Amino acid sequence: MEVKVEKDNGLLNVIVVGRLDTNTAPDLESIVNENKSDVNTIKLDFTNLDYISSAGLRVVLVFHKSMAAIGGKLIISNPKEEVMDVFDMTGFSSFLCIEEK
């Protein structure tokens, strides 16, 4: 997994490439936690995310809850069909803010 972080005016844009699974989810969680001070919106750009496991879903849920706790927002941007299928099957699509192209 590759992660690129851009921070601008309260927005933390996190571009995730590859697989978000048991091995990589802790890394993403650490990277976001290190960069989320003074942030009211986290945007996870999943344009190039090929796979998400239950460990990846857990991290997404943690981000969602932490943003909701401060009145902020988590945005999932451009998930591939395979990732969107996982969100649909698990019910995550019913509460996540998902922006598709």
PDB file as gemmi writes it, atoms N, CA and C in Angstrom:
CRYST1    1.000    1.000    1.000  90.00  90.00  90.00 P 1                      
ATOM      1  N   MET A   1       0.837  -1.180   0.000  1.00  0.00           N  
ATOM      2  CA  MET A   1       0.000   0.000   0.000  1.00  0.00           C  
ATOM      3  C   MET A   1       0.882   1.243   0.000  1.00  0.00           C  
ATOM      4  N   GLU A   2       0.467   2.205  -0.771  1.00  0.00           N  
ATOM      5  CA  GLU A   2       1.116   3.513  -0.780  1.00  0.00           C  
ATOM      6  C   GLU A   2       0.095   4.537  -0.279  1.00  0.00           C  
ATOM      7  N   VAL A   3       0.589   5.510   0.477  1.00  0.00           N  
ATOM      8  CA  VAL A   3      -0.295   6.550   1.013  1.00  0.00           C  
ATOM      9  C   VAL A   3       0.352   7.903   0.773  1.00  0.00           C  
ATOM     10  N   LYS A   4      -0.450   8.832   0.256  1.00  0.00           N  
ATOM     11  CA  LYS A   4      -0.003  10.215   0.093  1.00  0.00           C  
ATOM     12  C   LYS A   4      -0.979  11.090   0.871  1.00  0.00           C  
ATOM     13  N   VAL A   5      -0.436  12.002   1.659  1.00  0.00           N  
ATOM     14  CA  VAL A   5      -1.262  12.855   2.511  1.00  0.00           C  
ATOM     15  C   VAL A   5      -1.093  14.312   2.095  1.00  0.00           C  
ATOM     16  N   GLU A   6      -2.225  14.990   1.948  1.00  0.00           N  
ATOM     17  CA  GLU A   6      -2.236  16.426   1.659  1.00  0.00           C  
ATOM     18  C   GLU A   6      -3.165  17.080   2.679  1.00  0.00           C  
ATOM     19  N   LYS A   7      -2.693  18.133   3.301  1.00  0.00           N  
ATOM     20  CA  LYS A   7      -3.488  18.826   4.320  1.00  0.00           C  
ATOM     21  C   LYS A   7      -3.695  20.262   3.877  1.00  0.00           C  
ATOM     22  N   ASP A   8      -4.971  20.705   3.876  1.00  0.00           N  
ATOM     23  CA  ASP A   8      -5.253  22.062   3.429  1.00  0.00           C  
ATOM     24  C   ASP A   8      -6.525  22.582   4.085  1.00  0.00           C  
ATOM     25  N   ASN A   9      -6.385  23.614   4.884  1.00  0.00           N  
ATOM     26  CA  ASN A   9      -7.523  24.352   5.420  1.00  0.00           C  
ATOM     27  C   ASN A   9      -8.580  23.445   6.065  1.00  0.00           C  
ATOM     28  N   GLY A  10      -8.165  22.574   6.975  1.00  0.00           N  
ATOM     29  CA  GLY A  10      -9.102  21.720   7.688  1.00  0.00           C  
ATOM     30  C   GLY A  10      -9.433  20.410   7.016  1.00  0.00           C  
ATOM     31  N   LEU A  11      -8.913  20.212   5.812  1.00  0.00           N  
ATOM     32  CA  LEU A  11      -9.153  18.978   5.060  1.00  0.00           C  
ATOM     33  C   LEU A  11      -7.884  18.146   5.030  1.00  0.00           C  
ATOM     34  N   LEU A  12      -8.006  16.889   5.406  1.00  0.00           N  
ATOM     35  CA  LEU A  12      -6.910  15.935   5.283  1.00  0.00           C  
ATOM     36  C   LEU A  12      -7.275  15.001   4.147  1.00  0.00           C  
ATOM     37  N   ASN A  13      -6.584  15.136   3.024  1.00  0.00           N  
ATOM     38  CA  ASN A  13      -6.824  14.297   1.857  1.00  0.00           C  
ATOM     39  C   ASN A  13      -5.800  13.171   1.872  1.00  0.00           C  
ATOM     40  N   VAL A  14      -6.295  11.934   1.931  1.00  0.00           N  
ATOM     41  CA  VAL A  14      -5.428  10.773   2.032  1.00  0.00           C  
ATOM     42  C   VAL A  14      -5.653   9.901   0.805  1.00  0.00           C  
ATOM     43  N   ILE A  15      -4.635   9.817  -0.034  1.00  0.00           N  
ATOM     44  CA  ILE A  15      -4.715   9.019  -1.253  1.00  0.00           C  
ATOM     45  C   ILE A  15      -4.112   7.646  -0.949  1.00  0.00           C  
ATOM     46  N   VAL A  16      -4.938   6.608  -1.121  1.00  0.00           N  
ATOM     47  CA  VAL A  16      -4.528   5.251  -0.771  1.00  0.00           C  
ATOM     48  C   VAL A  16      -4.461   4.414  -2.043  1.00  0.00           C  
ATOM     49  N   VAL A  17      -3.309   3.758  -2.246  1.00  0.00           N  
ATOM     50  CA  VAL A  17      -3.085   2.947  -3.443  1.00  0.00           C  
ATOM     51  C   VAL A  17      -2.745   1.527  -3.022  1.00  0.00           C  
ATOM     52  N   GLY A  18      -3.387   0.547  -3.644  1.00  0.00           N  
ATOM     53  CA  GLY A  18      -3.047  -0.847  -3.383  1.00  0.00           C  
ATOM     54  C   GLY A  18      -4.119  -1.564  -2.599  1.00  0.00           C  
ATOM     55  N   ARG A  19      -3.702  -2.214  -1.513  1.00  0.00           N  
ATOM     56  CA  ARG A  19      -4.588  -3.042  -0.693  1.00  0.00           C  
ATOM     57  C   ARG A  19      -4.639  -2.523   0.739  1.00  0.00           C  
ATOM     58  N   LEU A  20      -5.842  -2.482   1.283  1.00  0.00           N  
ATOM     59  CA  LEU A  20      -6.035  -2.093   2.680  1.00  0.00           C  
ATOM     60  C   LEU A  20      -6.496  -3.352   3.414  1.00  0.00           C  
ATOM     61  N   ASP A  21      -5.542  -3.990   4.085  1.00  0.00           N  
ATOM     62  CA  ASP A  21      -5.817  -5.282   4.709  1.00  0.00           C  
ATOM     63  C   ASP A  21      -5.166  -5.360   6.080  1.00  0.00           C  
ATOM     64  N   THR A  22      -5.094  -6.552   6.628  1.00  0.00           N  
ATOM     65  CA  THR A  22      -4.547  -6.760   7.970  1.00  0.00           C  
ATOM     66  C   THR A  22      -3.135  -6.206   8.111  1.00  0.00           C  
ATOM     67  N   ASN A  23      -2.343  -6.327   7.059  1.00  0.00           N  
ATOM     68  CA  ASN A  23      -0.956  -5.870   7.109  1.00  0.00           C  
ATOM     69  C   ASN A  23      -0.818  -4.361   6.974  1.00  0.00           C  
ATOM     70  N   THR A  24      -1.712  -3.726   6.229  1.00  0.00           N  
ATOM     71  CA  THR A  24      -1.542  -2.306   5.916  1.00  0.00           C  
ATOM     72  C   THR A  24      -2.467  -1.370   6.707  1.00  0.00           C  
ATOM     73  N   ALA A  25      -3.561  -1.885   7.233  1.00  0.00           N  
ATOM     74  CA  ALA A  25      -4.519  -1.043   7.954  1.00  0.00           C  
ATOM     75  C   ALA A  25      -3.884  -0.307   9.141  1.00  0.00           C  
ATOM     76  N   PRO A  26      -3.038  -0.972   9.947  1.00  0.00           N  
ATOM     77  CA  PRO A  26      -2.414  -0.233  11.050  1.00  0.00           C  
ATOM     78  C   PRO A  26      -1.537   0.934  10.576  1.00  0.00           C  
ATOM     79  N   ASP A  27      -0.897   0.765   9.421  1.00  0.00           N  
ATOM     80  CA  ASP A  27      -0.064   1.844   8.870  1.00  0.00           C  
ATOM     81  C   ASP A  27      -0.928   3.041   8.485  1.00  0.00           C  
ATOM     82  N   LEU A  28      -2.050   2.774   7.819  1.00  0.00           N  
ATOM     83  CA  LEU A  28      -2.947   3.865   7.430  1.00  0.00           C  
ATOM     84  C   LEU A  28      -3.493   4.571   8.666  1.00  0.00           C  
ATOM     85  N   GLU A  29      -3.874   3.800   9.669  1.00  0.00           N  
ATOM     86  CA  GLU A  29      -4.399   4.401  10.895  1.00  0.00           C  
ATOM     87  C   GLU A  29      -3.358   5.313  11.546  1.00  0.00           C  
ATOM     88  N   SER A  30      -2.115   4.868  11.592  1.00  0.00           N  
ATOM     89  CA  SER A  30      -1.036   5.679  12.174  1.00  0.00           C  
ATOM     90  C   SER A  30      -0.806   6.955  11.383  1.00  0.00           C  
ATOM     91  N   ILE A  31      -0.765   6.832  10.065  1.00  0.00           N  
ATOM     92  CA  ILE A  31      -0.514   7.995   9.204  1.00  0.00           C  
ATOM     93  C   ILE A  31      -1.607   9.038   9.391  1.00  0.00           C  
ATOM     94  N   VAL A  32      -2.861   8.607   9.390  1.00  0.00           N  
ATOM     95  CA  VAL A  32      -3.969   9.547   9.552  1.00  0.00           C  
ATOM     96  C   VAL A  32      -3.934  10.165  10.944  1.00  0.00           C  
ATOM     97  N   ASN A  33      -3.720   9.358  11.961  1.00  0.00           N  
ATOM     98  CA  ASN A  33      -3.690   9.894  13.329  1.00  0.00           C  
ATOM     99  C   ASN A  33      -2.573  10.906  13.530  1.00  0.00           C  
ATOM    100  N   GLU A  34      -1.454  10.712  12.863  1.00  0.00           N  
ATOM    101  CA  GLU A  34      -0.335  11.656  12.959  1.00  0.00           C  
ATOM    102  C   GLU A  34      -0.650  12.992  12.290  1.00  0.00           C  
ATOM    103  N   ASN A  35      -1.599  12.993  11.361  1.00  0.00           N  
ATOM    104  CA  ASN A  35      -1.869  14.183  10.550  1.00  0.00           C  
ATOM    105  C   ASN A  35      -3.230  14.816  10.771  1.00  0.00           C  
ATOM    106  N   LYS A  36      -4.032  14.305  11.706  1.00  0.00           N  
ATOM    107  CA  LYS A  36      -5.410  14.803  11.794  1.00  0.00           C  
ATOM    108  C   LYS A  36      -5.644  15.953  12.769  1.00  0.00           C  
ATOM    109  N   SER A  37      -4.587  16.488  13.351  1.00  0.00           N  
ATOM    110  CA  SER A  37      -4.792  17.653  14.211  1.00  0.00           C  
ATOM    111  C   SER A  37      -5.242  18.841  13.352  1.00  0.00           C  
ATOM    112  N   ASP A  38      -6.148  19.632  13.885  1.00  0.00           N  
ATOM    113  CA  ASP A  38      -6.705  20.801  13.191  1.00  0.00           C  
ATOM    114  C   ASP A  38      -7.443  20.425  11.907  1.00  0.00           C  
ATOM    115  N   VAL A  39      -8.023  19.228  11.878  1.00  0.00           N  
ATOM    116  CA  VAL A  39      -8.743  18.751  10.694  1.00  0.00           C  
ATOM    117  C   VAL A  39     -10.201  18.528  11.066  1.00  0.00           C  
ATOM    118  N   ASN A  40     -11.116  18.986  10.204  1.00  0.00           N  
ATOM    119  CA  ASN A  40     -12.527  18.706  10.437  1.00  0.00           C  
ATOM    120  C   ASN A  40     -13.119  17.795   9.367  1.00  0.00           C  
ATOM    121  N   THR A  41     -12.314  17.486   8.331  1.00  0.00           N  
ATOM    122  CA  THR A  41     -12.749  16.564   7.282  1.00  0.00           C  
ATOM    123  C   THR A  41     -11.576  15.682   6.875  1.00  0.00           C  
ATOM    124  N   ILE A  42     -11.841  14.388   6.844  1.00  0.00           N  
ATOM    125  CA  ILE A  42     -10.871  13.438   6.286  1.00  0.00           C  
ATOM    126  C   ILE A  42     -11.475  12.901   4.999  1.00  0.00           C  
ATOM    127  N   LYS A  43     -10.718  13.002   3.928  1.00  0.00           N  
ATOM    128  CA  LYS A  43     -11.154  12.471   2.644  1.00  0.00           C  
ATOM    129  C   LYS A  43     -10.217  11.328   2.272  1.00  0.00           C  
ATOM    130  N   LEU A  44     -10.773  10.129   2.177  1.00  0.00           N  
ATOM    131  CA  LEU A  44      -9.985   8.971   1.765  1.00  0.00           C  
ATOM    132  C   LEU A  44     -10.218   8.764   0.278  1.00  0.00           C  
ATOM    133  N   ASP A  45      -9.200   9.019  -0.514  1.00  0.00           N  
ATOM    134  CA  ASP A  45      -9.283   8.843  -1.960  1.00  0.00           C  
ATOM    135  C   ASP A  45      -8.960   7.391  -2.279  1.00  0.00           C  
ATOM    136  N   PHE A  46      -9.994   6.624  -2.628  1.00  0.00           N  
ATOM    137  CA  PHE A  46      -9.852   5.200  -2.908  1.00  0.00           C  
ATOM    138  C   PHE A  46      -9.868   4.907  -4.406  1.00  0.00           C  
ATOM    139  N   THR A  47      -9.544   5.906  -5.223  1.00  0.00           N  
ATOM    140  CA  THR A  47      -9.526   5.724  -6.678  1.00  0.00           C  
ATOM    141  C   THR A  47      -8.659   4.538  -7.073  1.00  0.00           C  
ATOM    142  N   ASN A  48      -7.523   4.379  -6.403  1.00  0.00           N  
ATOM    143  CA  ASN A  48      -6.580   3.309  -6.750  1.00  0.00           C  
ATOM    144  C   ASN A  48      -6.458   2.249  -5.659  1.00  0.00           C  
ATOM    145  N   LEU A  49      -7.507   2.125  -4.828  1.00  0.00           N  
ATOM    146  CA  LEU A  49      -7.543   1.062  -3.830  1.00  0.00           C  
ATOM    147  C   LEU A  49      -8.177  -0.164  -4.481  1.00  0.00           C  
ATOM    148  N   ASP A  50      -7.417  -1.260  -4.518  1.00  0.00           N  
ATOM    149  CA  ASP A  50      -7.870  -2.469  -5.203  1.00  0.00           C  
ATOM    150  C   ASP A  50      -8.646  -3.424  -4.313  1.00  0.00           C  
ATOM    151  N   TYR A  51      -8.423  -3.345  -2.996  1.00  0.00           N  
ATOM    152  CA  TYR A  51      -8.998  -4.342  -2.094  1.00  0.00           C  
ATOM    153  C   TYR A  51      -9.108  -3.754  -0.693  1.00  0.00           C  
ATOM    154  N   ILE A  52     -10.196  -4.106   0.006  1.00  0.00           N  
ATOM    155  CA  ILE A  52     -10.347  -3.722   1.405  1.00  0.00           C  
ATOM    156  C   ILE A  52     -10.842  -4.935   2.188  1.00  0.00           C  
ATOM    157  N   SER A  53     -10.181  -5.236   3.293  1.00  0.00           N  
ATOM    158  CA  SER A  53     -10.557  -6.367   4.145  1.00  0.00           C  
ATOM    159  C   SER A  53     -11.328  -5.852   5.356  1.00  0.00           C  
ATOM    160  N   SER A  54     -11.678  -6.768   6.243  1.00  0.00           N  
ATOM    161  CA  SER A  54     -12.372  -6.366   7.469  1.00  0.00           C  
ATOM    162  C   SER A  54     -11.496  -5.458   8.324  1.00  0.00           C  
ATOM    163  N   ALA A  55     -10.189  -5.662   8.277  1.00  0.00           N  
ATOM    164  CA  ALA A  55      -9.278  -4.778   9.022  1.00  0.00           C  
ATOM    165  C   ALA A  55      -9.318  -3.364   8.436  1.00  0.00           C  
ATOM    166  N   GLY A  56      -9.417  -3.264   7.128  1.00  0.00           N  
ATOM    167  CA  GLY A  56      -9.552  -1.965   6.475  1.00  0.00           C  
ATOM    168  C   GLY A  56     -10.877  -1.302   6.823  1.00  0.00           C  
ATOM    169  N   LEU A  57     -11.942  -2.114   6.873  1.00  0.00           N  
ATOM    170  CA  LEU A  57     -13.247  -1.579   7.258  1.00  0.00           C  
ATOM    171  C   LEU A  57     -13.212  -1.043   8.681  1.00  0.00           C  
ATOM    172  N   ARG A  58     -12.515  -1.733   9.562  1.00  0.00           N  
ATOM    173  CA  ARG A  58     -12.413  -1.285  10.950  1.00  0.00           C  
ATOM    174  C   ARG A  58     -11.773   0.093  11.026  1.00  0.00           C  
ATOM    175  N   VAL A  59     -10.704   0.301  10.254  1.00  0.00           N  
ATOM    176  CA  VAL A  59     -10.016   1.590  10.250  1.00  0.00           C  
ATOM    177  C   VAL A  59     -10.931   2.685   9.699  1.00  0.00           C  
ATOM    178  N   VAL A  60     -11.653   2.383   8.641  1.00  0.00           N  
ATOM    179  CA  VAL A  60     -12.604   3.349   8.083  1.00  0.00           C  
ATOM    180  C   VAL A  60     -13.649   3.709   9.141  1.00  0.00           C  
ATOM    181  N   LEU A  61     -14.146   2.714   9.870  1.00  0.00           N  
ATOM    182  CA  LEU A  61     -15.134   2.966  10.915  1.00  0.00           C  
ATOM    183  C   LEU A  61     -14.548   3.822  12.036  1.00  0.00           C  
ATOM    184  N   VAL A  62     -13.310   3.558  12.417  1.00  0.00           N  
ATOM    185  CA  VAL A  62     -12.635   4.365  13.446  1.00  0.00           C  
ATOM    186  C   VAL A  62     -12.548   5.821  12.991  1.00  0.00           C  
ATOM    187  N   PHE A  63     -12.158   6.042  11.737  1.00  0.00           N  
ATOM    188  CA  PHE A  63     -12.071   7.409  11.208  1.00  0.00           C  
ATOM    189  C   PHE A  63     -13.453   8.071  11.210  1.00  0.00           C  
ATOM    190  N   HIS A  64     -14.463   7.329  10.789  1.00  0.00           N  
ATOM    191  CA  HIS A  64     -15.829   7.858  10.752  1.00  0.00           C  
ATOM    192  C   HIS A  64     -16.273   8.297  12.149  1.00  0.00           C  
ATOM    193  N   LYS A  65     -16.054   7.441  13.129  1.00  0.00           N  
ATOM    194  CA  LYS A  65     -16.462   7.755  14.505  1.00  0.00           C  
ATOM    195  C   LYS A  65     -15.671   8.933  15.079  1.00  0.00           C  
ATOM    196  N   SER A  66     -14.376   8.992  14.792  1.00  0.00           N  
ATOM    197  CA  SER A  66     -13.570  10.097  15.342  1.00  0.00           C  
ATOM    198  C   SER A  66     -13.976  11.430  14.732  1.00  0.00           C  
ATOM    199  N   MET A  67     -14.337  11.453  13.466  1.00  0.00           N  
ATOM    200  CA  MET A  67     -14.800  12.693  12.842  1.00  0.00           C  
ATOM    201  C   MET A  67     -16.183  13.066  13.357  1.00  0.00           C  
ATOM    202  N   ALA A  68     -17.065  12.094  13.504  1.00  0.00           N  
ATOM    203  CA  ALA A  68     -18.414  12.368  14.006  1.00  0.00           C  
ATOM    204  C   ALA A  68     -18.351  12.927  15.430  1.00  0.00           C  
ATOM    205  N   ALA A  69     -17.409  12.461  16.222  1.00  0.00           N  
ATOM    206  CA  ALA A  69     -17.282  12.899  17.613  1.00  0.00           C  
ATOM    207  C   ALA A  69     -16.938  14.381  17.733  1.00  0.00           C  
ATOM    208  N   ILE A  70     -16.304  14.939  16.711  1.00  0.00           N  
ATOM    209  CA  ILE A  70     -15.938  16.359  16.748  1.00  0.00           C  
ATOM    210  C   ILE A  70     -16.808  17.190  15.801  1.00  0.00           C  
ATOM    211  N   GLY A  71     -17.868  16.575  15.263  1.00  0.00           N  
ATOM    212  CA  GLY A  71     -18.740  17.286  14.333  1.00  0.00           C  
ATOM    213  C   GLY A  71     -18.142  17.418  12.953  1.00  0.00           C  
ATOM    214  N   GLY A  72     -17.152  16.585  12.669  1.00  0.00           N  
ATOM    215  CA  GLY A  72     -16.487  16.607  11.369  1.00  0.00           C  
ATOM    216  C   GLY A  72     -17.089  15.590  10.417  1.00  0.00           C  
ATOM    217  N   LYS A  73     -16.338  15.299   9.366  1.00  0.00           N  
ATOM    218  CA  LYS A  73     -16.877  14.465   8.300  1.00  0.00           C  
ATOM    219  C   LYS A  73     -15.780  13.568   7.731  1.00  0.00           C  
ATOM    220  N   LEU A  74     -16.158  12.334   7.416  1.00  0.00           N  
ATOM    221  CA  LEU A  74     -15.297  11.421   6.668  1.00  0.00           C  
ATOM    222  C   LEU A  74     -15.920  11.244   5.295  1.00  0.00           C  
ATOM    223  N   ILE A  75     -15.109  11.434   4.264  1.00  0.00           N  
ATOM    224  CA  ILE A  75     -15.563  11.262   2.884  1.00  0.00           C  
ATOM    225  C   ILE A  75     -14.751  10.148   2.245  1.00  0.00           C  
ATOM    226  N   ILE A  76     -15.445   9.217   1.596  1.00  0.00           N  
ATOM    227  CA  ILE A  76     -14.793   8.184   0.792  1.00  0.00           C  
ATOM    228  C   ILE A  76     -14.945   8.630  -0.652  1.00  0.00           C  
ATOM    229  N   SER A  77     -13.825   8.783  -1.331  1.00  0.00           N  
ATOM    230  CA  SER A  77     -13.846   9.324  -2.689  1.00  0.00           C  
ATOM    231  C   SER A  77     -13.478   8.256  -3.720  1.00  0.00           C  
ATOM    232  N   ASN A  78     -14.326   8.116  -4.718  1.00  0.00           N  
ATOM    233  CA  ASN A  78     -14.083   7.300  -5.908  1.00  0.00           C  
ATOM    234  C   ASN A  78     -13.688   5.848  -5.647  1.00  0.00           C  
ATOM    235  N   PRO A  79     -14.439   5.115  -4.818  1.00  0.00           N  
ATOM    236  CA  PRO A  79     -14.080   3.711  -4.621  1.00  0.00           C  
ATOM    237  C   PRO A  79     -14.328   2.897  -5.892  1.00  0.00           C  
ATOM    238  N   LYS A  80     -13.432   1.955  -6.151  1.00  0.00           N  
ATOM    239  CA  LYS A  80     -13.625   1.041  -7.279  1.00  0.00           C  
ATOM    240  C   LYS A  80     -14.845   0.172  -6.996  1.00  0.00           C  
ATOM    241  N   GLU A  81     -15.346  -0.466  -8.040  1.00  0.00           N  
ATOM    242  CA  GLU A  81     -16.542  -1.303  -7.919  1.00  0.00           C  
ATOM    243  C   GLU A  81     -16.366  -2.399  -6.870  1.00  0.00           C  
ATOM    244  N   GLU A  82     -15.173  -3.018  -6.827  1.00  0.00           N  
ATOM    245  CA  GLU A  82     -14.926  -4.096  -5.876  1.00  0.00           C  
ATOM    246  C   GLU A  82     -14.991  -3.599  -4.432  1.00  0.00           C  
ATOM    247  N   VAL A  83     -14.453  -2.413  -4.193  1.00  0.00           N  
ATOM    248  CA  VAL A  83     -14.480  -1.820  -2.853  1.00  0.00           C  
ATOM    249  C   VAL A  83     -15.905  -1.381  -2.510  1.00  0.00           C  
ATOM    250  N   MET A  84     -16.587  -0.818  -3.476  1.00  0.00           N  
ATOM    251  CA  MET A  84     -17.973  -0.383  -3.255  1.00  0.00           C  
ATOM    252  C   MET A  84     -18.857  -1.585  -2.940  1.00  0.00           C  
ATOM    253  N   ASP A  85     -18.613  -2.718  -3.590  1.00  0.00           N  
ATOM    254  CA  ASP A  85     -19.374  -3.937  -3.297  1.00  0.00           C  
ATOM    255  C   ASP A  85     -19.225  -4.346  -1.834  1.00  0.00           C  
ATOM    256  N   VAL A  86     -18.007  -4.215  -1.294  1.00  0.00           N  
ATOM    257  CA  VAL A  86     -17.760  -4.550   0.110  1.00  0.00           C  
ATOM    258  C   VAL A  86     -18.534  -3.578   1.005  1.00  0.00           C  
ATOM    259  N   PHE A  87     -18.498  -2.291   0.685  1.00  0.00           N  
ATOM    260  CA  PHE A  87     -19.259  -1.308   1.466  1.00  0.00           C  
ATOM    261  C   PHE A  87     -20.759  -1.633   1.435  1.00  0.00           C  
ATOM    262  N   ASP A  88     -21.260  -2.029   0.271  1.00  0.00           N  
ATOM    263  CA  ASP A  88     -22.684  -2.367   0.144  1.00  0.00           C  
ATOM    264  C   ASP A  88     -23.030  -3.624   0.940  1.00  0.00           C  
ATOM    265  N   MET A  89     -22.210  -4.663   0.816  1.00  0.00           N  
ATOM    266  CA  MET A  89     -22.492  -5.935   1.500  1.00  0.00           C  
ATOM    267  C   MET A  89     -22.432  -5.809   3.017  1.00  0.00           C  
ATOM    268  N   THR A  90     -21.585  -4.921   3.515  1.00  0.00           N  
ATOM    269  CA  THR A  90     -21.420  -4.782   4.962  1.00  0.00           C  
ATOM    270  C   THR A  90     -22.326  -3.712   5.559  1.00  0.00           C  
ATOM    271  N   GLY A  91     -23.021  -2.968   4.716  1.00  0.00           N  
ATOM    272  CA  GLY A  91     -23.894  -1.909   5.199  1.00  0.00           C  
ATOM    273  C   GLY A  91     -23.188  -0.583   5.420  1.00  0.00           C  
ATOM    274  N   PHE A  92     -21.888  -0.538   5.160  1.00  0.00           N  
ATOM    275  CA  PHE A  92     -21.137   0.705   5.349  1.00  0.00           C  
ATOM    276  C   PHE A  92     -21.644   1.808   4.416  1.00  0.00           C  
ATOM    277  N   SER A  93     -22.119   1.435   3.251  1.00  0.00           N  
ATOM    278  CA  SER A  93     -22.583   2.456   2.296  1.00  0.00           C  
ATOM    279  C   SER A  93     -23.821   3.179   2.805  1.00  0.00           C  
ATOM    280  N   SER A  94     -24.489   2.607   3.814  1.00  0.00           N  
ATOM    281  CA  SER A  94     -25.691   3.255   4.340  1.00  0.00           C  
ATOM    282  C   SER A  94     -25.379   4.441   5.259  1.00  0.00           C  
ATOM    283  N   PHE A  95     -24.138   4.503   5.782  1.00  0.00           N  
ATOM    284  CA  PHE A  95     -23.813   5.615   6.681  1.00  0.00           C  
ATOM    285  C   PHE A  95     -22.581   6.408   6.270  1.00  0.00           C  
ATOM    286  N   LEU A  96     -21.779   5.893   5.344  1.00  0.00           N  
ATOM    287  CA  LEU A  96     -20.601   6.626   4.890  1.00  0.00           C  
ATOM    288  C   LEU A  96     -20.997   7.656   3.849  1.00  0.00           C  
ATOM    289  N   CYS A  97     -20.256   8.754   3.824  1.00  0.00           N  
ATOM    290  CA  CYS A  97     -20.394   9.750   2.763  1.00  0.00           C  
ATOM    291  C   CYS A  97     -19.477   9.302   1.628  1.00  0.00           C  
ATOM    292  N   ILE A  98     -20.070   8.851   0.522  1.00  0.00           N  
ATOM    293  CA  ILE A  98     -19.278   8.316  -0.586  1.00  0.00           C  
ATOM    294  C   ILE A  98     -19.491   9.204  -1.801  1.00  0.00           C  
ATOM    295  N   GLU A  99     -18.369   9.722  -2.320  1.00  0.00           N  
ATOM    296  CA  GLU A  99     -18.407  10.547  -3.531  1.00  0.00           C  
ATOM    297  C   GLU A  99     -17.856   9.721  -4.677  1.00  0.00           C  
ATOM    298  N   GLU A 100     -18.683   9.540  -5.692  1.00  0.00           N  
ATOM    299  CA  GLU A 100     -18.246   8.790  -6.863  1.00  0.00           C  
ATOM    300  C   GLU A 100     -18.170   9.721  -8.062  1.00  0.00           C  
ATOM    301  N   LYS A 101     -17.294   9.370  -9.003  1.00  0.00           N  
ATOM    302  CA  LYS A 101     -17.135  10.188 -10.204  1.00  0.00           C  
ATOM    303  C   LYS A 101     -18.405  10.193 -11.024  1.00  0.00           C  
TER     304      LYS A 101                                                      
END                                                                             
